[in-house]
Amino acid sequence: MNRIFTLAVASAVCGAAVLGVAGFTAAPAVAQNNSTTAAPKPNFAQGILFPHWMLDAALANTVDQEGFVDYVPLKTDKNLNMYMEAIATADLKKFPVLQLPPKEDDPKKKMREDRSAELVFWINAYNAHILKAIADAYPINSPDDIKDFDTAKTRVVGGEQYSFREMRKKIASFDPRALFALTNGTKGGPRLAPKAYRFADLNDTLEIAAKNFVNDPSNVSLLRIQNEVTINSYFTEFNETFAPRTDSKRLEGVRFLLGSYTDQRGQRSYFITSKNDYQIKLKNTDRSLNYRSKTSPGTSISG
């Protein structure tokens, strides 16, 4: 999913001075040659300037490089609280939609839309809501301890209420790879990045997120002799997104992911060769909380 940055968009982004978020004010007037120039009016590109630095600040001392989280300080973290308010009052119309040229194999030569700036917002909003929900409920041993955690429509984004399930569906409609960027608060799910996602390098970071999950030996284990692959059952959440309208029993979406993102050339060849009709076995996902403390990283509370 390559993006084309037009000179006009780049200029608008660099020159933007007003956030397209309710609750945030315009930049002050700029003095030039003893005269005052009014701050520019909000424009279409300014949604890129959403204050993701607030989430960066919240993650800085609470999330380690392995994706484990110290939820205790997040209970009262001012930056996280401010970010949640910004998410709740965001004006989604401020995010730009870039026009991409048609795909080479498209006979209709239809222009495509790139909504990456809004996708970045949704990824970060989802992860922030996960952190906030777990921090508010902590101490717990698993997100499963929170009643209706995945289905309760209590997550406010842009003035609307969503459940985590609804948010994932929306995010996947932008780019299925984004599912690998979403934490679920467990040790068995995708790792939480220690920084907020950004518009400029989104394509690369989503590729890395997908590869990291697929190439984690705790998630995928290949036994050639038995013609068998054992996978983290969390993969089944991706299956329909990556292979809709196919036989769900064969997990075609999972097979696509293994063939597309496995790093080892030999294994990739194995996964994409049709004669290797390997069997897929599921192992239970570790649903324990991805908790760490500053004194004991990567450990969870006892039951």
ZADREN-135776 format. One record per residue: x, y, z of N, C-alpha, C in turn. Coordinates in steps of 0.1 Angstrom, whole numbers, plus 5000, padded with zeros to 4 digits. Layout:
! residues N
X/Y/Z/X/Y/Z/X/Y/Z;
...
//
This chain:
! residues 303
5008/4988/5000/5000/5000/5000/5009/5012/5000;
5014/5016/4988/5023/5027/4987/5015/5040/4986;
5020/5050/4992/5013/5063/4992/5020/5073/4984;
5013/5082/4977/5019/5093/4970/5016/5106/4977;
5026/5113/4981/5024/5125/4988/5026/5137/4978;
5015/5143/4975/5015/5154/4966/5022/5166/4972;
5027/5175/4964/5034/5187/4969/5024/5196/4977;
5012/5196/4972/5001/5204/4978/4998/5199/4992;
4997/5186/4994/4994/5180/5007/5006/5183/5017;
5018/5180/5012/5030/5182/5020/5031/5196/5025;
5028/5206/5016/5028/5220/5019/5018/5223/5030;
5006/5217/5028/4995/5220/5037/4998/5215/5051;
5004/5203/5052/5007/5197/5064/5018/5205/5072;
5028/5209/5064/5039/5216/5070/5035/5230/5075;
5025/5236/5068/5021/5249/5072/5010/5250/5081;
5004/5238/5084/4992/5238/5093/4996/5242/5107;
4987/5250/5113/4990/5255/5127/4979/5253/5136;
4968/5247/5131/4956/5246/5140/4952/5231/5140;
4951/5225/5152/4947/5211/5153/4932/5210/5149;
4929/5199/5142/4915/5197/5139/4908/5188/5149;
4909/5193/5162/4904/5185/5173/4896/5195/5182;
4884/5191/5186/4877/5200/5195/4884/5200/5208;
4883/5212/5214/4890/5213/5227/4904/5218/5226;
4909/5220/5214/4923/5225/5212/4922/5238/5204;
4929/5248/5208/4928/5261/5202/4938/5264/5191;
4936/5274/5184/4945/5278/5173/4958/5282/5178;
4968/5281/5170/4982/5286/5173/4981/5301/5175;
4990/5307/5183/4990/5321/5184/4994/5328/5172;
4991/5341/5171/4995/5349/5159/5010/5350/5158;
5015/5351/5147/5030/5352/5144/5034/5366/5141;
5043/5371/5149/5048/5385/5146/5059/5385/5136;
5057/5394/5125/5067/5395/5115/5068/5410/5112;
5081/5415/5113/5083/5429/5110/5074/5438/5117;
5072/5436/5130/5064/5444/5139/5049/5444/5135;
5045/5434/5126/5031/5433/5123/5026/5419/5127;
5013/5418/5128/5007/5405/5133/5000/5398/5122;
5003/5386/5120/4996/5378/5110/4987/5368/5116;
4974/5367/5113/4965/5358/5119/4969/5343/5116;
4966/5335/5126/4969/5321/5124/4960/5315/5112;
4966/5306/5104/4958/5301/5093/4945/5294/5098;
4935/5294/5089/4923/5287/5093/4925/5272/5091;
4917/5264/5099/4918/5249/5097/4916/5245/5083;
4924/5235/5078/4922/5230/5065/4922/5215/5065;
4919/5209/5054/4917/5194/5053/4929/5186/5058;
4941/5191/5057/4952/5183/5060/4956/5183/5075;
4949/5192/5082/4954/5194/5096/4951/5182/5106;
4943/5173/5101/4940/5161/5110/4953/5153/5112;
4963/5154/5103/4975/5147/5105/4982/5152/5118;
4979/5164/5122/4986/5170/5134/4979/5166/5147;
4971/5156/5147/4965/5151/5159/4975/5149/5170;
4973/5153/5182/4983/5153/5193/4987/5139/5198;
4993/5130/5189/4997/5117/5193/5008/5118/5204;
5015/5129/5205/5025/5130/5215/5020/5128/5229;
5007/5130/5231/5002/5127/5245/5002/5112/5248;
4999/5104/5237/5000/5090/5239/5015/5085/5241;
5024/5092/5233/5038/5089/5235/5042/5091/5249;
5038/5102/5255/5042/5105/5269/5036/5095/5279;
5024/5090/5276/5018/5081/5285/5025/5067/5284;
5030/5064/5272/5037/5051/5270/5051/5051/5275;
5057/5063/5275/5072/5064/5277/5077/5056/5289;
5071/5057/5300/5076/5050/5312/5067/5038/5317;
5058/5034/5309/5049/5024/5313/5049/5011/5304;
5054/5013/5292/5055/5001/5282/5069/4999/5278;
5073/4986/5279/5087/4982/5276/5088/4977/5261;
5100/4974/5257/5102/4970/5243/5095/4957/5240;
5092/4949/5250/5085/4936/5247/5070/4938/5247;
5065/4950/5249/5050/4953/5249/5043/4950/5262;
5051/4948/5273/5044/4947/5286/5042/4960/5292;
5031/4961/5300/5026/4974/5305/5026/4974/5320;
5030/4986/5326/5028/4989/5340/5015/4997/5341;
5004/4991/5345/4991/4997/5345/4989/5006/5357;
4997/5005/5367/4995/5012/5379/4996/5027/5377;
5007/5033/5371/5007/5047/5369/4997/5052/5358;
4993/5043/5350/4983/5047/5340/4969/5051/5346;
4967/5046/5358/4954/5049/5364/4952/5064/5366;
4963/5072/5368/4962/5086/5370/4970/5094/5360;
4974/5088/5349/4983/5095/5340/4975/5106/5333;
4980/5119/5335/4974/5130/5329/4974/5130/5314;
4985/5126/5308/4987/5126/5294/4977/5116/5287;
4975/5104/5293/4965/5095/5288/4951/5101/5289;
4948/5107/5300/4935/5113/5302/4932/5124/5292;
4942/5132/5289/4941/5143/5279/4939/5137/5265;
4946/5126/5263/4945/5120/5250/4931/5114/5248;
4926/5108/5258/4913/5102/5257/4902/5113/5254;
4904/5125/5260/4895/5136/5257/4896/5140/5243;
4909/5141/5238/4911/5145/5224/4905/5135/5214;
4905/5122/5218/4899/5111/5209/4884/5113/5209;
4879/5115/5221/4864/5116/5222/4858/5128/5214;
4866/5139/5213/4861/5151/5207/4867/5154/5193;
4874/5144/5188/4881/5146/5175/4870/5148/5164;
4874/5157/5154/4866/5159/5142/4872/5151/5131;
4866/5139/5128/4872/5130/5118/4872/5136/5104;
4864/5146/5102/4864/5152/5089/4877/5160/5086;
4885/5162/5096/4898/5169/5094/4909/5160/5088;
4907/5147/5088/4917/5139/5082/4917/5138/5067;
4928/5140/5061/4928/5140/5046/4926/5127/5040;
4921/5127/5028/4920/5115/5019/4928/5118/5007;
4939/5110/5006/4948/5112/4994/4943/5104/4983;
4946/5109/4971/4942/5101/4959/4954/5094/4953;
4953/5081/4951/4963/5073/4946/4960/5068/4931;
4970/5066/4923/4967/5062/4910/4961/5048/4910;
4955/5043/4899/4949/5030/4898/4960/5019/4899;
4956/5007/4904/4965/4996/4903/4967/4992/4889;
4979/4987/4887/4983/4983/4873/4974/4973/4867;
4968/4964/4875/4960/4954/4869/4945/4957/4870;
4942/4970/4873/4928/4974/4873/4924/4978/4859;
4915/4971/4853/4910/4974/4839/4902/4987/4838;
4896/4991/4849/4888/5003/4850/4896/5015/4853;
4909/5013/4857/4918/5024/4860/4912/5034/4870;
4906/5029/4880/4899/5037/4890/4909/5042/4900;
4908/5055/4903/4916/5061/4913/4913/5055/4927;
4923/5054/4935/4921/5048/4949/4922/5059/4959;
4916/5057/4971/4917/5066/4982/4927/5060/4993;
4935/5069/4998/4944/5066/5009/4940/5074/5021;
4934/5066/5031/4930/5073/5044/4939/5069/5055;
4952/5069/5053/4962/5065/5063/4962/5074/5075;
4960/5087/5073/4960/5096/5084/4949/5093/5094;
4937/5090/5089/4926/5086/5098/4929/5072/5104;
4935/5063/5096/4938/5050/5102/4947/5051/5113;
4958/5059/5113/4967/5061/5124/4959/5065/5136;
4950/5074/5134/4942/5079/5145/4934/5068/5152;
4928/5059/5144/4920/5048/5149/4929/5038/5156;
4940/5035/5151/4949/5025/5157/4953/5030/5171;
4957/5043/5172/4962/5048/5185/4950/5050/5194;
4938/5054/5189/4926/5055/5197/4922/5041/5203;
4923/5031/5195/4920/5017/5200/4929/5013/5212;
4942/5015/5209/4952/5011/5219/4951/5019/5232;
4948/5032/5230/4946/5040/5242/4934/5036/5250;
4923/5033/5243/4911/5028/5250/4914/5015/5258;
4921/5006/5252/4925/4994/5258/4933/4996/5271;
4943/5005/5270/4951/5008/5282/4942/5015/5293;
4934/5024/5289/4925/5031/5299/4915/5021/5305;
4909/5012/5298/4899/5003/5303/4906/4994/5313;
4918/4989/5310/4924/4979/5319/4930/4986/5331;
4936/4998/5329/4941/5006/5340/4930/5009/5350;
4918/5013/5345/4907/5016/5354/4903/5004/5362;
4904/4992/5356/4899/4980/5363/4910/4973/5371;
4922/4977/5369/4934/4970/5376/4933/4972/5391;
4936/4961/5399/4943/4949/5395/4934/4938/5390;
4938/4932/5379/4931/4920/5373/4941/4911/5367;
4937/4899/5364/4947/4889/5359/4946/4888/5344;
4934/4892/5338/4932/4891/5324/4921/4901/5320;
4922/4907/5308/4911/4915/5303/4897/4908/5304;
4898/4894/5303/4885/4887/5304/4878/4889/5317;
4885/4894/5327/4879/4896/5340/4870/4908/5340;
4871/4916/5330/4863/4928/5328/4850/4925/5321;
4838/4927/5327/4826/4923/5321/4823/4930/5308;
4819/4923/5298/4816/4928/5284/4827/4937/5279;
4840/4933/5282/4851/4940/5278/4851/4943/5263;
4848/4933/5255/4850/4934/5240/4837/4940/5234;
4826/4938/5240/4813/4942/5234/4806/4954/5239;
4810/4959/5250/4803/4971/5256/4806/4983/5247;
4795/4990/5243/4797/5002/5235/4799/5014/5244;
4811/5015/5250/4814/5025/5260/4826/5033/5256;
4832/5030/5244/4844/5037/5240/4841/5048/5231;
4843/5060/5235/4839/5072/5228/4850/5077/5218;
4847/5078/5205/4856/5082/5195/4849/5092/5186;
4854/5104/5185/4847/5114/5176/4833/5116/5179;
4829/5116/5192/4815/5118/5196/4806/5107/5195;
4811/5095/5190/4803/5083/5188/4808/5072/5198;
4798/5063/5202/4802/5052/5211/4804/5039/5203;
4815/5032/5206/4818/5020/5199/4822/5009/5210;
4821/4997/5205/4827/4986/5213/4841/4983/5207;
4849/4976/5214/4862/4972/5208/4860/4964/5196;
4851/4955/5196/4848/4947/5184/4845/4956/5172;
4836/4966/5174/4832/4975/5163/4844/4983/5158;
4853/4987/5167/4864/4995/5164/4874/4986/5155;
4876/4974/5159/4885/4965/5151/4879/4963/5137;
4866/4961/5136/4860/4959/5122/4863/4972/5114;
4861/4983/5120/4863/4996/5112/4878/4997/5108;
4887/4994/5118/4901/4995/5115/4905/4986/5104;
4900/4973/5104/4904/4963/5094/4899/4968/5080;
4888/4976/5080/4883/4980/5067/4892/4990/5060;
4901/4997/5068/4911/5006/5063/4923/4997/5057;
4928/4988/5065/4939/4980/5061/4940/4968/5071;
4938/4956/5066/4938/4944/5075/4950/4943/5083;
4962/4947/5078/4974/4946/5085/4974/4953/5098;
4965/4963/5099/4964/4971/5112/4960/4963/5124;
4954/4952/5121/4950/4943/5132/4961/4939/5141;
4973/4938/5134/4985/4933/5141/4991/4945/5150;
4986/4957/5148/4990/4968/5156/4982/4971/5168;
4972/4963/5170/4962/4965/5181/4965/4955/5192;
4968/4961/5204/4969/4953/5216/4955/4948/5220;
4955/4936/5227/4942/4932/5233/4944/4931/5248;
4956/4935/5253/4959/4935/5267/4964/4922/5273;
4966/4912/5264/4970/4899/5268/4985/4896/5263;
4991/4886/5270/5004/4881/5265/5004/4874/5252;
4992/4868/5248/4991/4861/5236/4988/4869/5224;
4984/4881/5226/4980/4889/5215/4992/4897/5209;
4989/4906/5199/5000/4914/5193/5006/4923/5204;
5019/4925/5202/5027/4933/5212/5023/4948/5210;
5022/4955/5222/5019/4969/5221/5032/4977/5218;
5032/4985/5209/5044/4993/5205/5046/5004/5217;
5058/5007/5220/5061/5016/5231/5059/5031/5226;
5055/5033/5214/5053/5047/5209/5040/5046/5201;
5034/5058/5200/5022/5059/5191/5025/5057/5176;
5016/5052/5169/5018/5051/5154/5018/5064/5148;
5024/5065/5136/5025/5078/5129/5022/5077/5114;
5017/5087/5108/5013/5088/5094/5025/5085/5085;
5036/5091/5088/5047/5092/5078/5052/5078/5075;
5053/5069/5085/5059/5056/5082/5050/5044/5085;
5037/5047/5083/5027/5037/5086/5028/5024/5078;
5030/5025/5065/5031/5013/5057/5042/5003/5063;
5054/5009/5065/5065/5001/5070/5062/4995/5084;
5056/5003/5093/5054/4998/5107/5043/4987/5107;
5033/4988/5098/5023/4977/5097/5029/4964/5092;
5038/4966/5082/5045/4954/5077/5053/4947/5088;
5060/4955/5096/5068/4950/5107/5059/4944/5118;
5048/4950/5121/5039/4944/5131/5034/4930/5126;
5030/4929/5114/5025/4916/5109/5036/4906/5109;
5048/4910/5104/5060/4900/5104/5064/4896/5118;
5063/4905/5128/5067/4902/5141/5058/4891/5147;
5045/4892/5145/5036/4883/5150/5037/4869/5143;
5038/4869/5130/5039/4857/5123/5052/4849/5126;
5063/4857/5128/5076/4850/5130/5080/4848/5144;
5071/4851/5153/5073/4848/5167/5071/4833/5169;
5082/4826/5173/5081/4811/5175/5071/4806/5185;
5066/4815/5194/5056/4811/5203/5042/4812/5196;
5041/4818/5184/5029/4819/5177/5028/4809/5165;
5039/4804/5159/5039/4795/5148/5050/4785/5150;
5046/4772/5148/5056/4761/5149/5053/4752/5138;
5063/4749/5129/5062/4741/5118/5069/4727/5120;
5062/4717/5118/5067/4703/5119/5066/4697/5105;
5076/4697/5097/5075/4693/5083/5072/4678/5082;
5079/4670/5091/5077/4655/5090/5062/4652/5091;
5055/4658/5101/5041/4656/5103/5032/4664/5093;
5039/4672/5085/5031/4681/5076/5021/4689/5084;
5026/4695/5095/5017/4701/5105/5022/4715/5109;
5013/4724/5111/5017/4737/5116/5008/4740/5128;
5014/4743/5139/5007/4747/5151/5007/4762/5153;
4996/4768/5155/4996/4783/5155/4988/4787/5168;
4991/4799/5172/4984/4806/5182/4970/4808/5178;
4960/4804/5186/4946/4805/5182/4941/4819/5179;
4949/4829/5184/4946/4843/5181/4946/4845/5166;
4953/4837/5158/4953/4839/5144/4939/4838/5138;
4930/4830/5144/4917/4828/5139/4909/4841/5138;
4913/4851/5146/4906/4864/5146/4909/4872/5133;
4921/4868/5126/4925/4875/5114/4919/4867/5102;
4915/4855/5103/4913/4846/5092/4903/4852/5082;
4891/4856/5086/4881/4861/5077/4885/4874/5071;
4892/4882/5078/4896/4895/5072/4906/4893/5061;
4915/4883/5061/4925/4881/5051/4920/4872/5040;
4909/4865/5043/4904/4855/5032/4889/4854/5034;
4882/4865/5031/4867/4864/5031/4861/4855/5020;
4850/4850/5023/4842/4841/5013/4850/4829/5009;
4858/4823/5019/4864/4810/5016/4861/4800/5027;
4865/4788/5026/4862/4778/5035/4869/4781/5048;
4862/4785/5059/4868/4788/5071/4875/4777/5078;
4871/4764/5075/4877/4753/5082/4892/4751/5077;
4895/4756/5065/4909/4755/5060/4917/4766/5065;
4911/4776/5071/4918/4788/5075/4926/4794/5064;
4920/4797/5053/4927/4803/5041/4934/4816/5044;
4928/4824/5053/4934/4837/5057/4947/4835/5064;
4947/4825/5073/4959/4822/5081/4970/4816/5071;
4966/4808/5062/4976/4803/5052/4982/4814/5044;
4974/4824/5040/4979/4836/5033/4989/4843/5041;
4986/4845/5054/4995/4852/5063/5008/4845/5064;
5008/4832/5066/5020/4824/5067/5029/4825/5055;
5022/4824/5043/5030/4824/5031/5035/4838/5027;
5028/4848/5032/5032/4862/5029/5042/4868/5038;
5042/4864/5051/5050/4872/5061/5061/4863/5068;
5061/4850/5065/5072/4842/5071/5085/4847/5066;
5095/4849/5074/5108/4854/5070/5117/4844/5063;
5117/4832/5069/5126/4821/5064/5121/4816/5050;
5130/4818/5040/5127/4815/5027/5122/4800/5025;
5128/4791/5032/5124/4777/5030/5110/4775/5036;
5107/4781/5047/5094/4779/5052/5083/4786/5044;
5087/4798/5038/5077/4805/5030/5074/4797/5017;
5084/4791/5011/5082/4782/5000/5072/4771/5003;
5075/4765/5015/5066/4754/5020/5052/4759/5021;
5050/4771/5027/5036/4775/5030/5029/4779/5017;
5036/4783/5006/5029/4788/4994/5028/4777/4983;
5034/4765/4986/5034/4755/4976/5021/4747/4978;
5013/4746/4967/4999/4741/4969/4999/4726/4973;
5010/4718/4969/5010/4704/4972/5012/4702/4987;
5017/4712/4994/5019/4710/5008/5006/4714/5015;
4996/4705/5014/4983/4708/5021/4984/4704/5035;
4992/4712/5042/4995/4710/5056/4983/4711/5065;
4984/4704/5076/4973/4705/5086/4976/4717/5096;
4966/4724/5100/4968/4735/5110/4961/4731/5123;
4969/4732/5133/4964/4729/5147/4965/4742/5155;
4955/4744/5164/4955/4756/5172/4959/4753/5186;
4967/4762/5192/4970/4761/5206/4964/4773/5213;
4960/4771/5225/4953/4781/5233/4961/4794/5234;
4955/4805/5232/4962/4818/5234/4964/4821/5249;
4975/4827/5252/4977/4831/5266/4969/4843/5269;
4959/4842/5277/4950/4853/5279/4954/4861/5292;
4965/4858/5298/4969/4865/5310/4973/4879/5306;
4972/4888/5316/4974/4902/5313/4989/4905/5310;
4991/4913/5300/5005/4917/5296/5011/4927/5305;
5012/4923/5318/5015/4932/5329/5030/4931/5332;
5036/4943/5335/5049/4943/5341/5049/4953/5352;
5059/4952/5361/5062/4963/5370/5076/4967/5369;
5079/4979/5374/5093/4984/5373/5103/4975/5380;
5098/4968/5390/5107/4960/5398/5108/4946/5393;
5098/4941/5385/5097/4928/5380/5091/4928/5366;
5099/4932/5356/5093/4933/5342/5088/4920/5337;
5076/4921/5330/5071/4909/5323/5064/4899/5332;
5061/4903/5344/5054/4893/5353/5040/4898/5356;
5031/4889/5359/5017/4893/5362/5015/4891/5377;
5004/4897/5381/5000/4896/5395/4995/4882/5397;
4996/4877/5410/4991/4864/5413/4976/4864/5415;
4970/4852/5413/4956/4851/5415/4951/4850/5429;
//
